[in-house]
């Protein structure tokens, strides 16, 4: 006979009261009078006893639903007890965020940045989603965190969104979820017209932290080296990815020079870059992963022989490490640094970026490549990042 709601509410002697239906469900009544739902089930030839909760919190109908779901799991080759343990092992968002903070903190050279990472989540994210298991955080949850501050504290909201994304990507890597819900809400938040006009860039004070995070990542050696050279020389992605050994003049006056052909330059004009000591060190490291004896060989080869790294590879590299920015944005970081932290003339910074002079009269007279001064600005930028 199947159990009834009336029966389980009635006074019962200690013992086991089985429910029919082949689910192995029964009500256990202890000598103390405490009652609990149990299920006897065979998993891979072994008998398991599963606790399903106690009445009246868990009703008879609910106990049957859970028991049926457990039978289906067993049929599909899943151990319900192990599945429950794994589900309970998934951390809450707050636990996950503190773990991610602890993992990344050694790579952040700026203590202030490390402190801000966790403090912004404590202020805005934890009160709403802190106790939610990281695998259950939805796009609506993230939207609920960001919407109240998106218009009034736009920059703070962006940072919170980026940091939530870092936690979500870590959870994806751990196998606790399949996606990053912070990415999917872009269309649900009010547009920032000013932000649309510019590439996403880091503040120059955060560039060294980003480089350190990339260096600690599991990316390939060639990819890491290409990224470092891109930042140090404020180059465009294609200029670095298509760089070949024949473009490097090791014996140039004043130090090694990298001359990029017109074919890969935006202005379709060859451009020479005086290399800082840090940039030269990168090229020396690259000789271990590329055939530098072949002048036509790529300095930073991709995974397919003879093919360069893809533009998506470098973009994925920074974004997988929690930086929602564009690769081109590092040129902006460099340019802002020269404006705010140095006394180098504007034309030196512009020449370093291979920008063309739009004023034809000025261009007619500005024929110098300013190599000596550009070498100085390159060394200063490298020294700043290495502080």
N, C-alpha and C positions, 0 to 999 in steps of 0.2 A: 504494500500500500504506500501511496505517496503521502508525505506529510502535508498538513494543512496549517494555515495561519492560526486557526483556533487552537489546534493541538499544541503548537509551540508556545502559546501564551499560557497554557494551562500548567498547573503544578505537575512536575515530572520527577520520577525517581532518578538517581544517578545512573548513567549508562549511555549507550549509543542508540540513537533513533534514526534509522536509515530512511532515506527518501528513495522512491522507486525511479525508474527511468534509465537506469544503467549509467548514471553519471558518477557513481561512487560517493554521492553527497550524503552526509549524515549530520545530525545535531548531537554534539557531545555535551552531556550534562554532568558536571563535576559534583563531588560530595558537598562542596560549599554552595552549590546552587548556580554557580557561574555557567553560562552557556556559550558555546562557540560553534560556528560552522566549520566542518572539516570535509576534505575530499580525499578519498583513497584512489590513487591512480597509478597505472603501470607505465613507467618511462624507460624505454630501452631494456626491458626485462626486469627492471628494479621497481619495487613498490615504494611509492612516495605518499606521505601524508601532508596535505597542504592546508594551512589555516586560511579561512576566507572571511574572517571577521565574526562579530557577535551580534545577535539580535538584541534590541530592536533596530540598532543602527543599520545593520545589514538585514534586509528583509528576506523572506523565503524566496520571493521572486528574483531578487538581486543575486542571492547565493546560487540559484539555478543558472542564471546568466553567466556568472563567472565560471562555474563548474563546466558549462558547455563550452565556453571559450577555451578553457584549459584542455578539454578533450580535443578541440580542433588544433591547438598548438601541438599536442602530442602526435596527432595524425600527420602534421606537417614536419615532424622530426625535431620539434623544439621542446626543450625541457622547461615547463612553466616556472619551476622554482628557480632555475638559473636565469631565465628571462626576467623574473621579478627582481632577483639580486642585481642584475645588470642595470635595470631601470632605476633601482634605488641608488646605484653607484653614480649615476649622472649628477654632477654638481649643480647647485643653483647658479643663477647668473652672477650673484655676488661672489660665490666661492670661485667660480671660473675666472672672473675679472681679477680677483686678488692673485690667483695663480699666474695669469698672464702678466700681470704687473711685476710679480716676483721674477718671472722668466726673463722679461725684457729689461728690467732695471739695470743689470750690469752693462747693457749695451748703450744706455743713455748716459752720456757724459755730464749732462746738466741735471743736477739734483732737483732743481726747480721744476723741470719738465716731468721728471718721474713723480714728483709730489702732485703736480697738477693732474696727471693721468688718473690717479685714484680719487683725488678730491672732487673732480667734476662728476665722476660716476657716483660718488657718495651723495653728492648734492642733488643730482637730477635723475639718475637711473635707478639706483638701489631702492629709493622709496616706492617706485612703481613696479619694477621687475626683479628686484634683488632676490626675492624668495622663489621666483619661478625657475624651474629647472631649465638649464641652458638649452636643452633640446626642445623645449616647449615654447620658447619665446617666439612670438609671431610678429608679422609686419605691423599689425595694429598695436601691439605692445610698444614697439619702437616708436611708432607715430605718436602714441600717448606720452612718451618721454619728451619727444622733440617739439611737438606742436605748441605747447605753452611758452616756449622760449625762442622759437624760430624767428619771429619777427623782432622781438625786443632785444635778444642777445644772439644775433646771427652767428658771430664768430665762435662764441661759446658753444652754441648748438652744433655747429659744424665739427668742432673738436669732440663733442660728446658722441656724435654720429660716427666719427672716425674710430673712436675708442671702442664703441659698441661693436663696430665692424671687426676690430682686431680680436675681440673675445669670440665673436661668432665664427671667424675663420679658424681660430684655434679649435673650437668645438667641432667644426667640420673635419679638421685634420684628425681629431680624436675619434671620429666616427659616430658622434652623438647627434649630428643633424646633417642635412644634405645641402643647406643653402645659408646664405647670409641675408637675413631679413632687412638689414639696414640699407642694402642696395636697392631693394624693390620699392622703397617708399619715395624715391626721388620725384616721381610724378605727383605724389600726394602733397608735397610741401610747396609753399609759395615760391615762385621763381625769383632769383636774384639777377636782375637785368645786368648789373655791373659785373657780376661773376661770369656771365655768359660771354662777355666781351674779351675775357682774358683766359689764358691757360692757367690751370691750377698749379700753384707754386708754393714751396715751403718758405717760411721766413729764413733768412740766411743763418740765423742762430740755431735753426733746427737741422740744417743740412748735415752736420757732422754726426748727429744722432742717427739720421737715416742711413748714412754710410756705414756706421757701426752695426746697425741692425741687419743691413744687407750682408755685411762681412760675416755675421754670425749665422746667416741662413744656410740652407742646404743647396743653394744654387751652384751651378758648375763654375769651375775656376775661370774659364774664358768669359762667362757672363759677368762675374764679379769684377774682373779686371776691366772689361769694357765699360761697365758702369762707373768705376772709379775714374777712368780717364775722361769719360764724358763730363763728369762733375768738375774735375780739376782744370779742364781746358774750356769749360763752358761751351762745349760743342753741341751740334745738332745730332740727333740719333743716327741718321744715315751717314754722317761724316765719320763716326766712330765705327759703325758696323761694317762699312765698306773700306775701312783703312787697310792698306797693304804695306808690306815691308819696304817696297821700293820708294814709298813716300817719305821715308825717314832719312834725313841727312845727318848722320852722326858726327860729321866733321865740320859742320857749319861754324862760321865765325861767331863766337860768343856762346856756343853750346848747341846741342842737337835741335833741329828744326823739323817740323812735320808740315809738309806742303800737300794740301788736298787739291786734286785736279778740279778744273771747272765743271766737269761732268757730274760731280756729286755735290756741288755747291748751289745753294738757293739762288745766288746772284749770277750763277754761271760764269764765275771768275775764279781762277786759282787763288788759294788763300794759304799763307804760311803761318804756322803757329810756333813761336819759340817755346820750347818745352821746359817746364820747371824740373827741378831735381826729383820731385815726387812723381811727376809724369814719366820721367825717364826710368825710374825704378819700376813702374808698372810695365813698361815695354820690356824691360829685362826679365821680369817675371813671365811675360807673355811668350818669350822665346822658348819656354819649357812646354808650351801647349800648341805652338805653331812652328812650322818649318821656316824659320827666318832666313835660311840659306837661299830659299826661292823668293826672289824679290816680288813676284806676283802673288805670293800666298797671302791670304787674309791674316791679319794680326790676331783677330778674334773670331776664329771659325765657329760655325754653328754645329749642331749635332749631325747634320747631313754633310758628308765630305764635299768640300768645294763650295759650299753654300754659306752665306753670312748669317749671323744671328738675325732673327726677325724683329721688327719694331715692337711687336706684341710681347716678345720675351723680356725686354727691359721694362716695359710698362707693368707687366705681370709681376716682375721682380719686386718693384717698390710697393705695389698695391697689396701683394700677398704678405708683405711685412708691415701692413697697417697704415700705409701712407697713400691717401686718396688724392694723388697729384698726377700731373702730366710730366713726362720725361723732359719736354721742352721747358718746363717750369724752372729747372735748375739754372737755365740761362738768366731767368728773371731774378733768381736768388743772388746770382753773381753780380748782376747789374745793380741791384739795390744795395748790395754790400759795398760796391765801389762808390756809390753816391753817399752812403751814410757813415761809412767807417774809414774811408781813405781820402787822400787829397789828389788822387790821380786825375788828370784832365779828362773831360768828357770824351774827347776824340780817341784817347787811349782805350777806354772801356768799349767804345763803339767798334774800334778796330779789332779788339780782342774777340768780339762777337761776330765779326765778319759782316757788320752792317754797312750798307752802301750809303754814301752821302747823297741825299736827295736834292740838295741845292747844287745845281750844275756849276755855278760860278765858284762855290767853295770847293767842289770836287776837282775843278780844273787846277787848283793850286795845291790841294792836299794829296800829294803823290807819295809821300813817305809812308812806309808800313809801320813806322814807330817800333821796330823790333826790340830795341834795347829797353824802352819803357814798358813794352808789353811783357817782356821777360820779367821785369821787376814786379808788375802787377800779378803775373802768374805765380811767382814765388811767394808774394804776400798772401794771395788767396790760399795757396797750399799750407802756408804757416798758420793762417787763421783756422783752417779746418783741423789742423793737427794739434791745436792748443788743448 
